[in-house]
Amino acid sequence: MPDAHNANDNLLDSVCCPACDTRFRCQFSDLAIADGLLRCGVCQHVFNATEQLTPAQREAFDALVAPTTNTTPAQDSPEPDSNDSDETGAAGCDKKLGPELLEGLSTNDHGFEFHQPRARRRWPWLLVNSLALIALLTQWAYWQRSDILTHPNLPPEIKAFALSQCAQLSLTCLPNQAPPGPQPSSDIISQKLLVRPHPDVADALKVDAILLNKADSARDFPLLQLRFSNIHGIELASRLFYPSEYLAGELNALSQLDSGQPVHIALEIAAPAADAVNYELRLFSRP
C-alpha cells in the first residue's frame, strides 16, 4: 500500500465540471484509466480534466502514466496447451488485474461540492406573456364591446366609465347608437300657440306663438319642432325650424333672447293631411 505522502502526491485537489461548476477531488491514477476524461456525477457531462492541471501537476501526471520498459530479457517459455489457454489466460488476468484494481480504488472522501445550476431569469418571459395576454383581452373586449355594454349584469359604474371612454375616442360602442339629438329647452317656453288656415294662401297654415325666457340671463334662441298627429296620437307630420327660419326683421340679427322678454314668432307652413287634428310645438336647446 502507498504511504500517506505518495497518496497526497497522487491526489488532484480540485477538478471543476465546466457544465455545472461542481468541484470534486480525484487521483491521477483515476485520470490515467480514461486518458484524463471524467464524467460529472451531477450533470453527467464528460470533460478532459488534464486541461485543468497546473504545470507541476502535469509533470506528476505524465510521470505516473508514462509507460515503463521491461529490461529483463525474455526467457523462452513453453507454449501453453491449446485446451487450457483460455482458462490460463483468464486466471492470469484475474491475478494480475485484481490487485491493481483494488489499489486503484481510492478510500479518500472525494468531498463533492455540489453547485446548483444558475437559475434562469424567468421574469422577462412572464412580463412578455402578461403583456401579450393583456393585448389579447383588450382586442377581444374591443370587438365584443357592444355585447359587453348591453349585458344585463354589467354594473352601471363600469358601463358609464366605458361609455365615457368611447365618447372620448369617438367610438360607437352600442349597436345602432344614434348620435345625440337636441335636448329639450328648460329655460325658454312657448305661450299662446295658435295654428289657423292661412288667410291668403290655400292649403297652408299660419302658426303664431310667443317665446319667453325664464332664466336669469340671456339664452340662445331655441330650435322649434312643430308636430302634427291624428286623433289616436300617431304622428303624421313634423318639422324642425332653426332661429334663422322663424326670426324675421330686426329679430333676425339677434342671437340670444333676453331674460323675461317675450318674443312673438309667426310661421307659414303647408297644411298637413286632413286627419291631422292635433298639433304641438316643442323647444330644444341648440347644440
Backbone torsions as a table, in degrees:
resi	resn	phi	psi	omega
1	MET	NA	140.3	-179.7
2	PRO	-71.9	151.3	179.3
3	ASP	-76.4	176.7	-175.3
4	ALA	-66.0	-36.9	-178.8
5	HIS	-64.7	-45.5	179.5
6	ASN	-65.5	-34.7	178.4
7	ALA	-64.1	-38.4	179.0
8	ASN	-70.0	-35.9	177.7
9	ASP	-66.8	-30.0	-179.1
10	ASN	-84.2	-2.1	-174.5
11	LEU	-100.3	130.6	174.7
12	LEU	-94.4	115.1	-169.7
13	ASP	-64.1	-43.0	-172.4
14	SER	-143.7	126.3	172.7
15	VAL	-127.8	131.4	-175.4
16	CYS	-111.9	129.6	175.4
17	CYS	-74.7	123.6	-177.8
18	PRO	-70.3	-13.4	-177.4
19	ALA	-87.9	-44.1	-174.8
20	CYS	-123.0	5.2	177.6
21	ASP	62.6	25.0	175.4
22	THR	-80.2	132.4	-179.1
23	ARG	-109.7	139.4	177.3
24	PHE	-153.5	169.5	-179.4
25	ARG	-109.4	151.6	177.8
26	CYS	-153.3	170.4	-179.9
27	GLN	-102.4	152.9	177.4
28	PHE	-61.0	-34.1	179.3
29	SER	-64.5	-32.3	176.0
30	ASP	-68.6	-37.6	178.5
31	LEU	-67.4	-33.4	-176.0
32	ALA	-69.7	-22.7	-177.6
33	ILE	-63.5	-39.1	-176.8
34	ALA	-119.2	32.9	177.3
35	ASP	57.0	37.9	176.0
36	GLY	87.1	-0.1	-179.3
37	LEU	-85.6	135.0	177.7
38	LEU	-127.4	150.3	174.4
39	ARG	-113.4	125.0	-179.8
40	CYS	-67.8	133.4	179.6
41	GLY	-77.2	-7.6	-179.2
42	VAL	-97.3	-52.2	-177.6
43	CYS	-109.5	0.5	178.5
44	GLN	64.0	20.9	178.9
45	HIS	-81.4	135.5	179.4
46	VAL	-99.5	129.1	-178.9
47	PHE	-145.0	165.2	-179.1
48	ASN	-94.5	108.9	-176.8
49	ALA	-75.1	-19.6	-179.2
50	THR	-67.9	-18.2	178.6
51	GLU	-71.3	-15.3	-179.1
52	GLN	-99.7	4.1	-178.3
53	LEU	-77.3	142.9	172.2
54	THR	-76.9	165.0	178.6
55	PRO	-54.9	-41.4	179.4
56	ALA	-66.1	-41.1	178.6
57	GLN	-67.3	-32.9	179.4
58	ARG	-66.7	-41.0	178.2
59	GLU	-64.5	-40.5	179.0
60	ALA	-65.9	-37.9	179.8
61	PHE	-68.5	-43.3	179.6
62	ASP	-64.7	-36.2	178.6
63	ALA	-68.4	-30.7	-178.4
64	LEU	-76.1	-39.5	-174.6
65	VAL	-94.6	-0.7	-179.4
66	ALA	-64.5	136.7	-178.8
67	PRO	-69.3	135.8	178.3
68	THR	-93.8	141.3	-179.4
69	THR	-99.9	139.2	-179.9
70	ASN	-96.3	110.8	-177.4
71	THR	-86.6	-7.4	-179.5
72	THR	-72.6	124.2	-178.8
73	PRO	-63.1	144.4	-178.5
74	ALA	-71.9	135.1	178.1
75	GLN	-98.3	145.8	178.7
76	ASP	-67.3	134.7	179.4
77	SER	-132.7	146.0	179.8
78	PRO	-68.4	144.7	178.4
79	GLU	-68.4	137.4	-179.9
80	PRO	-68.3	153.8	177.9
81	ASP	-67.5	140.0	-177.0
82	SER	-63.3	-29.3	-177.5
83	ASN	-73.6	-29.8	-176.3
84	ASP	-104.1	10.5	-175.1
85	SER	-66.1	-44.0	-176.7
86	ASP	-65.5	-45.0	-177.3
87	GLU	-67.9	-39.6	-179.7
88	THR	-66.2	-42.2	179.9
89	GLY	-64.2	-40.1	-180.0
90	ALA	-67.2	-42.0	179.6
91	ALA	-65.8	-39.3	179.0
92	GLY	-64.3	-39.6	178.8
93	CYS	-64.8	-40.1	-180.0
94	ASP	-65.3	-42.1	-179.4
95	LYS	-68.8	-33.7	-176.9
96	LYS	-81.9	-43.5	-174.6
97	LEU	-85.0	-24.3	-177.4
98	GLY	-58.5	-56.5	179.4
99	PRO	-61.2	-38.6	-179.5
100	GLU	-63.8	-41.9	178.7
101	LEU	-64.8	-40.1	179.4
102	LEU	-65.8	-41.8	178.7
103	GLU	-68.2	-29.3	-179.4
104	GLY	-73.8	-18.7	178.6
105	LEU	-71.9	132.7	-178.4
106	SER	-92.9	132.1	176.2
107	THR	-96.3	2.2	-179.8
108	ASN	-78.5	153.0	174.4
109	ASP	-78.5	112.8	-177.5
110	HIS	-66.6	-19.2	174.3
111	GLY	59.8	58.2	178.6
112	PHE	-58.7	130.2	175.5
113	GLU	-110.6	96.7	-172.8
114	PHE	-80.0	130.4	176.2
115	HIS	-113.6	123.9	176.3
116	GLN	-64.9	139.0	175.0
117	PRO	-58.2	145.2	-179.1
118	ARG	-61.7	126.8	-178.3
119	ALA	-68.6	134.0	178.3
120	ARG	-77.5	144.2	178.1
121	ARG	-75.9	115.6	-177.4
122	ARG	-100.4	-11.5	-175.9
123	TRP	-65.6	-31.1	175.7
124	PRO	-62.2	-40.0	178.7
125	TRP	-66.6	-39.4	178.5
126	LEU	-63.9	-38.8	179.0
127	LEU	-66.3	-44.5	179.8
128	VAL	-63.7	-43.2	179.5
129	ASN	-65.5	-37.2	178.7
130	SER	-65.8	-43.7	178.3
131	LEU	-63.8	-39.4	178.3
132	ALA	-65.1	-38.4	178.6
133	LEU	-66.9	-41.0	178.3
134	ILE	-63.9	-41.8	178.3
135	ALA	-63.9	-39.3	178.9
136	LEU	-65.5	-43.1	179.1
137	LEU	-66.6	-37.3	178.3
138	THR	-65.3	-41.6	178.2
139	GLN	-64.7	-41.6	178.0
140	TRP	-63.7	-42.1	179.5
141	ALA	-65.5	-32.4	179.0
142	TYR	-66.9	-44.5	-178.0
143	TRP	-75.4	-23.4	179.5
144	GLN	-105.7	20.7	-173.6
145	ARG	-63.0	-35.2	-179.1
146	SER	-66.3	-44.8	179.3
147	ASP	-67.6	-35.8	-179.4
148	ILE	-68.1	-44.7	-176.6
149	LEU	-72.4	-22.2	178.3
150	THR	-95.9	4.8	179.8
151	HIS	-69.3	134.9	-175.7
152	PRO	-67.7	-24.0	-177.9
153	ASN	-91.3	4.4	-179.9
154	LEU	-74.0	126.7	179.4
155	PRO	-59.9	142.6	-178.5
156	PRO	-62.1	-32.9	-179.3
157	GLU	-65.0	-42.2	179.2
158	ILE	-67.2	-39.9	179.4
159	LYS	-63.7	-42.5	179.4
160	ALA	-64.2	-41.6	178.6
161	PHE	-64.0	-42.9	-179.8
162	ALA	-64.7	-40.0	179.5
163	LEU	-67.3	-35.4	177.4
164	SER	-66.1	-38.6	177.2
165	GLN	-67.2	-38.5	177.0
166	CYS	-63.0	-37.8	179.2
167	ALA	-66.4	-39.3	178.8
168	GLN	-67.3	-33.7	-179.4
169	LEU	-91.5	2.7	179.6
170	SER	58.5	44.5	179.0
171	LEU	-106.6	144.2	173.6
172	THR	-90.1	104.3	-173.1
173	CYS	-96.3	-19.8	-179.7
174	LEU	-111.6	145.7	-180.0
175	PRO	-65.9	137.3	178.5
176	ASN	54.3	38.5	-179.2
177	GLN	-78.0	117.2	-178.8
178	ALA	-85.2	149.5	177.6
179	PRO	-62.7	147.8	-178.7
180	PRO	-61.0	130.3	-179.5
181	GLY	-89.1	-179.8	178.5
182	PRO	-65.8	144.7	-179.7
183	GLN	-93.4	144.8	179.0
184	PRO	-59.0	141.8	-179.3
185	SER	-82.1	130.5	179.5
186	SER	-105.1	-12.1	-177.5
187	ASP	-97.4	-30.3	-177.3
188	ILE	-111.0	132.8	179.9
189	ILE	-122.6	163.6	176.5
190	SER	-110.8	143.5	179.7
191	GLN	-133.8	154.5	173.5
192	LYS	53.9	52.1	177.0
193	LEU	-73.3	130.6	-178.8
194	LEU	-138.5	124.4	177.5
195	VAL	-120.1	123.2	-176.9
196	ARG	-144.5	161.0	177.2
197	PRO	-61.8	143.8	-180.0
198	HIS	-67.9	132.5	-176.3
199	PRO	-71.7	-21.5	-174.4
200	ASP	-114.7	-21.3	-174.5
201	VAL	-117.6	131.5	179.1
202	ALA	-76.8	151.1	179.6
203	ASP	54.3	40.4	178.0
204	ALA	-139.0	158.0	180.0
205	LEU	-125.0	152.4	175.2
206	LYS	-118.9	129.2	-175.7
207	VAL	-116.8	128.3	177.3
208	ASP	-123.5	142.1	178.3
209	ALA	-159.2	163.3	178.0
210	ILE	-120.6	129.4	176.4
211	LEU	-100.7	135.7	-177.6
212	LEU	-133.1	129.6	179.0
213	ASN	-93.0	115.0	179.7
214	LYS	-90.9	-7.0	-177.9
215	ALA	-74.6	166.3	-179.4
216	ASP	-79.3	-12.9	-179.6
217	SER	-134.9	172.4	-177.9
218	ALA	-67.1	147.6	179.8
219	ARG	-131.3	154.1	177.2
220	ASP	-65.7	146.9	175.7
221	PHE	-61.8	137.8	-174.9
222	PRO	-83.3	174.0	169.4
223	LEU	-88.8	140.3	-178.4
224	LEU	-110.7	129.4	175.8
225	GLN	-117.5	116.4	177.6
226	LEU	-99.8	122.3	-172.8
227	ARG	-124.3	135.0	177.3
228	PHE	-118.4	141.4	178.9
229	SER	-143.0	165.5	179.9
230	ASN	-88.5	-169.9	-176.2
231	ILE	-66.7	-22.2	179.0
232	HIS	-92.3	3.4	179.3
233	GLY	84.2	8.4	179.0
234	ILE	-81.5	128.6	-178.4
235	GLU	-68.6	130.8	178.8
236	LEU	-110.0	-30.7	-178.8
237	ALA	-154.9	148.9	180.0
238	SER	-158.1	146.1	178.2
239	ARG	-151.7	144.9	-179.8
240	LEU	-108.4	126.9	-178.7
241	PHE	-110.1	134.1	175.4
242	TYR	-92.7	160.6	-178.0
243	PRO	-55.3	-35.4	179.9
244	SER	-65.8	-16.6	-178.3
245	GLU	-93.2	-28.1	-177.0
246	TYR	-110.1	-5.6	176.1
247	LEU	-96.8	131.2	-178.4
248	ALA	-129.2	159.8	176.5
249	GLY	65.6	-133.9	-177.5
250	GLU	-68.1	-27.7	-179.1
251	LEU	-67.6	-22.7	-177.4
252	ASN	-66.3	-23.6	-179.7
253	ALA	-84.3	-11.6	-180.0
254	LEU	-86.0	146.8	177.3
255	SER	-112.7	-15.9	-178.5
256	GLN	-133.1	153.3	178.2
257	LEU	-103.8	123.6	-177.6
258	ASP	-67.5	158.1	-178.0
259	SER	-69.0	130.3	176.9
260	GLY	74.4	5.2	-177.7
261	GLN	-100.3	120.1	177.3
262	PRO	-80.7	145.7	179.3
263	VAL	-131.5	129.2	179.2
264	HIS	-90.5	134.6	177.6
265	ILE	-125.0	152.2	179.7
266	ALA	-137.7	131.3	-179.4
267	LEU	-123.5	144.7	175.0
268	GLU	-121.2	120.3	-175.3
269	ILE	-134.2	162.6	175.1
270	ALA	-74.2	143.9	-177.4
271	ALA	-70.6	134.9	176.8
272	PRO	-76.7	-164.9	-179.5
273	ALA	-64.3	159.7	-175.2
274	ALA	-65.3	-28.6	-178.6
275	ASP	-85.8	6.2	176.1
276	ALA	-82.0	84.7	-174.7
277	VAL	-94.8	-15.0	-179.4
278	ASN	-111.9	143.1	176.7
279	TYR	-139.2	156.6	-175.5
280	GLU	-152.6	140.1	177.2
281	LEU	-115.7	121.6	179.9
282	ARG	-112.6	143.6	179.4
283	LEU	-113.2	134.1	179.8
284	PHE	-128.4	144.3	175.9
285	SER	-74.1	142.9	179.2
286	ARG	-73.5	137.9	-179.5
287	PRO	-67.7	NA	NA
